[in-house]
Amino acid sequence: MVDNPHSESADSILSAHQTVEDGLTASEARTRLAEHGANEVVQVSERTPLDILVAQFDSVLIWVLVAAAVLSLWAGHTIDAVLIVVIVVANGIFGFAQDYRAERSLDALRELTAPTATVRRDGTTVDVDATELVPGDVLELESGNVVPADARLLEETDLEVDEAALTGESVPVSKSPDPVDPDAPLAEHSSMVYKGTNVTRGRGVAVVSATGMDTEVGAIARELGATEETQTPLQQELDRLGRRLGVGVFLLAALIVPLLVLRETPPIQAGLTAVSLAVAAVPEGLPAVVTLTLALGVRTMAGENALVRRLPAVEALGAVDVICTDKTGTLTEGRMTVSRAWVNDAVIDPDEPEDGSANERFELLLRAGALCNDATRDEGDPTERALVDAAEDHGIDVEALRERRPRTDEIPFSSETKWMGTVHEDTAYVKGAPEVVLANSSRVLSADGTTDLSPDAADRIRHQVRTFADDALRVLAIAYADDPDDIESDLVFVGLVGMIDPPRTEVADAVAATDRAGIDLKMVTGDNVRTAAAIASSLGIGEAVMEGGELEGMDDDTLRRRVETVDVFARTSPEHKVRILRALKENGHVVAMTGDGVNDAPALKNADVGVAMGNRGTDVAKHASDVVLLDDNYATIERAIERGRAIFDNVWKFVAYLLSANVAEVVIVFLASLSGYLVLPAVQLLWINLLTDGLPALALGADPQSGDVMERPPRDPDRGIVDARMLALVGGAGAVSTVVMLGLMFYTLGGSTAVTPYAMTMVFTGFVALEFEKLYVIRWLRETPTLSNGWLAFAVGGSLVLQLAVLYTPLNQYFGTVPLGLADWLVIATALAVALPGYLGVVTVIKRYLPLAAAAGGLSE
């Protein structure tokens, strides 16, 4: 293989691959196929469905739950064990369904190849299966082909290739057999064609330089296969929480069992107390509630044109503080548009054309551009389609115009001449590179009619070309000849058109909104510096630019420093994009990457949140992403981040709610056991966790968002969900619950030396009611209006009905409860009345001394 085939001469490439322009022999091709393997993208590391399923249970919190189930089963509490196992299995199945769908990015890459290829074998041209191509094969390419392998051009005729999906170039690029600089970026390898790109014009002959996994697409596949799945901040925090809970449960059991045995508690009673503490310490409903809440967020976001492919990405969106976005089709419309025009000494905005002579000349410019043109509004070269669109937008019926002025002859565009000409009876029209058209012009059309093209007029035209080019416009010149025989020497110069892939109209506002939310936006594109900088400047992204070539020679430490200040990365390769992302992540950022091309796939998969475009996006990009924008609208990213932040607020509320309940349960059981009472057996604790932490906690997912959710800075990615506010709430509210419930226990025991079913029922029911009261107080802490969530009221009401069922139906035999009378309910109401000022006091202190803006931190690892 040749390291830099783009910089070598065609003859040297043929020699290096031991082939000739007539191609290989069939026998040599078979030999090379055995040596190099099939020309296909293979999956580097494939996860089987079983691997995906097993991964769902690779969580410390899950294993703590499993341990609690085993302890419950050992102690004879089969119902407890079954309920825990059902929760664990259901959560695993749901996660499996989500992850299995995400395992298709490499499948999409394999589908990028053409089914057949036209090659020269044994001196003749034949069609072969594209997987049978080998280095040294000589390809024949024509318009409409998908390039089947990486190949070095030997010859071409007007060859243009659409490489947007691979390089990010917004328009097809012209190809030439001439070698290019060895250090030229991928987008400037004009002597090469690459696997999976599309021939849009002309013909070419090329020698295959790389096949299969050695191609550029293969390198992307290798990058995707080597990419490890990243965890979102919430996943990381739940794992930390699980580890801490696991250690806590072990220490509690190790402490309480010998302590109780020393106090002459029967060993079985001590074991049951340990099981109760384990169940009390573990928030069994947390994985299921997190999953279902994120699923509700997914459903809401789908209605807002953001399709979430991986549930944890919903929460991760709320923590994003850097967005790395592609340009073409993401910030821009993904189509060329005539942005400005020039007719002798008059610059014209196509959206606001001038009156009088300048406008008449502008219409002539549009008619000439539409006639000297092979495209329609729906098909053809992007620059030619832009000219047709401009003519149609200004009231010119292009189809009718072409019928009135039929083409009688033509001179096709070529990379050598750099112009195209068409003849329409007695007039010829030309469009092409400004310097070429200007050199062939002897006159210029002005307000006074046709005048000689003086040196001064030519200089003004050249100045205008430079001005348009400085604004990143692609410039074409248009002229005509009264006599078609004079098409190469006596043209009348009509004017210039400047074209660009324009920014989407809604993007500027979205950029401003994400900036207010404390999110840094960086453009990472394969396009050239001038175009990238112009688009970035017009959108308010920033002006600091770095080229891929500069990045190439930069070590990782330097890149980590520079990446913080650079706004635009231009001429980047897929490897560059991944390095940029990793540098940002190593600096502690939570990064979202947007894109639509094959070249974006590795970065999309490496990002904390990969966001693909649904309409223009390739299947490779979609399958490598976490979120797909169904409308390709950058503003949808802003709404998705807003939704992610709101969902995190709701997750915070129910995690705080669950943990404060579990802390109170553990302390109550622990202190009561030291007094000789097993006041809340495992089945009752599990019921409390499932009843109060189930439907009500899930209903918190429907809480409305706070009005300032996009005015806050992003969450500190180094801190967890268990922040200072949550610790204060869990400790303070847990203490209030413990004091009130222990008081209720001793009151209902009435001096008894053993726990009675009545006392157990009062504490059990009182704790359930207390949790519902605390739930509304926690919502107040996060500035959520009390009566703003009808689903929550329904969930609390339903849970209370279920609690009544375990008191007044035969279910009470399974829970060890007895029916309560009216007087008992008055006692419970008194306990609630006593607890409420305590809860409100805790919340008031937190709001005063731990304001939300200052509480972005939490527990680091």
TAWOZI-V816645 format. One record per helix or strand. SS is the DSSP state (H for helix, E for strand). FROM is the first residue (numbers start at 1). TO is the last residue. If there is no record, write none. Layout:
BEGIN
{{SS:FROM:TO} {SS:FROM:TO}}
END
This chain:
BEGIN
{{H:5:7} {H:10:16} {E:24:24} {H:26:36} {H:49:55} {H:60:74} {H:78:101} {H:105:110} {E:116:121} {E:124:129} {H:130:132} {E:138:142} {E:146:146} {E:150:162} {H:164:167} {E:173:174} {H:186:188} {E:192:193} {E:198:210} {H:212:214} {H:216:226} {H:233:262} {H:267:281} {H:286:302} {E:306:308} {H:312:317} {E:322:325} {E:332:343} {E:346:348} {H:350:352} {H:357:371} {H:382:393} {H:398:404} {E:409:411} {E:419:424} {E:427:432} {H:434:439} {E:441:446} {E:449:452} {H:455:470} {E:474:481} {H:484:486} {E:491:503} {H:507:516} {E:520:524} {H:529:539} {E:545:547} {H:548:552} {H:556:562} {E:568:570} {H:574:586} {E:591:595} {H:598:606} {E:609:613} {H:619:624} {E:627:629} {H:634:674} {H:682:693} {H:695:702} {E:723:723} {H:724:749} {H:757:781} {H:790:808} {H:812:815} {H:822:849} {H:852:854} {E:858:858}}
END
